[in-house]
Amino acid sequence: MTWLLIGGLALATFALRGTGPVLPRIPETLTQRTTGLAPALLAALVMSQLVTGGWHPDVKAAAVAVAAALAAVRAPLLASVIAGAAVAAGLRLLLHAA
């Protein structure tokens, strides 16, 4: 089901990009309805990676939470990614060293 959704959204993206040269302006209703598709798809992919194999959160959940909190306060993307990676690395070091 997930791959079907990804494939459908990819085809829709290609179709919308293909109409760019043909349509001088995409209708406003279509733009409003498709604005949230990319963030929703990204969130679904991140969540499916976090909970694959059951709900057993590990350091990935903490890393994503830190990166999401930094993104919520409009920190630069690179800072969010680096902070999330640092949290994951630090937690792995603490949990596996013990």
C-alpha positions as CSV (number, residue, x, y, z in Angstrom):
1,M,0.0,0.0,0.0
2,T,2.8,2.4,0.8
3,W,4.6,1.8,-2.5
4,L,1.3,2.3,-4.3
5,L,0.9,5.7,-2.6
6,I,4.5,6.7,-3.4
7,G,4.1,5.7,-7.0
8,G,0.8,7.6,-7.3
9,L,2.2,10.7,-5.8
10,A,5.3,10.4,-8.0
11,L,3.1,10.2,-11.1
12,A,1.0,13.1,-9.9
13,T,4.2,15.1,-9.4
14,F,5.5,14.3,-12.9
15,A,2.1,15.2,-14.4
16,L,2.0,18.5,-12.6
17,R,5.6,19.4,-13.6
18,G,4.8,18.3,-17.2
19,T,1.9,20.7,-17.4
20,G,4.2,23.7,-16.5
21,P,5.2,24.6,-20.0
22,V,1.7,23.9,-21.3
23,L,-0.3,25.8,-18.7
24,P,1.0,29.3,-18.1
25,R,-0.6,29.3,-14.7
26,I,-1.8,26.3,-12.7
27,P,-5.3,26.8,-11.3
28,E,-5.4,28.2,-7.7
29,T,-7.7,25.4,-6.5
30,L,-5.2,22.7,-7.6
31,T,-2.3,24.5,-6.0
32,Q,-4.2,24.9,-2.7
33,R,-5.1,21.2,-2.6
34,T,-1.7,19.9,-3.3
35,T,0.4,22.2,-1.1
36,G,0.6,19.8,1.8
37,L,1.3,16.6,0.0
38,A,5.1,16.7,0.1
39,P,5.4,17.4,3.9
40,A,2.7,14.8,4.6
41,L,4.5,12.2,2.5
42,L,7.9,13.0,4.1
43,A,6.3,12.7,7.6
44,A,4.7,9.3,6.7
45,L,8.1,8.0,5.4
46,V,9.9,9.1,8.5
47,M,7.3,7.6,10.8
48,S,7.3,4.3,8.9
49,Q,11.1,4.1,9.3
50,L,10.9,4.9,13.0
51,V,8.3,2.2,13.9
52,T,9.3,-0.5,11.4
53,G,9.1,-3.9,13.2
54,G,6.8,-2.7,16.0
55,W,6.8,0.3,18.3
56,H,10.2,0.0,19.9
57,P,11.6,3.5,19.9
58,D,15.4,3.8,20.0
59,V,17.8,6.6,19.5
60,K,16.2,7.4,16.1
61,A,13.1,8.7,17.9
62,A,15.1,11.1,20.1
63,A,17.1,12.3,17.1
64,V,14.0,13.0,15.1
65,A,12.4,14.7,18.1
66,V,15.4,17.1,18.4
67,A,15.5,17.8,14.7
68,A,11.7,18.4,14.6
69,A,11.9,20.8,17.6
70,L,14.7,22.8,16.0
71,A,12.7,22.9,12.7
72,A,9.7,24.1,14.7
73,V,11.6,27.1,16.0
74,R,12.8,27.8,12.4
75,A,16.5,26.8,12.9
76,P,18.5,26.2,9.7
77,L,18.0,22.8,8.1
78,L,21.7,22.0,8.4
79,A,21.7,22.8,12.1
80,S,18.6,20.6,12.7
81,V,20.2,17.6,10.8
82,I,23.5,18.0,12.6
83,A,21.9,18.3,16.0
84,G,19.7,15.2,15.3
85,A,22.8,13.2,14.2
86,A,24.7,14.4,17.3
87,V,21.9,13.3,19.6
88,A,21.7,9.9,17.9
89,A,25.5,9.4,18.1
90,G,25.6,10.5,21.7
91,L,22.8,8.3,22.8
92,R,24.3,5.3,21.0
93,L,27.6,6.0,22.7
94,L,26.0,6.1,26.1
95,L,23.7,3.1,25.6
96,H,26.2,0.8,24.0
97,A,29.1,1.8,26.2
98,A,27.3,0.7,29.4
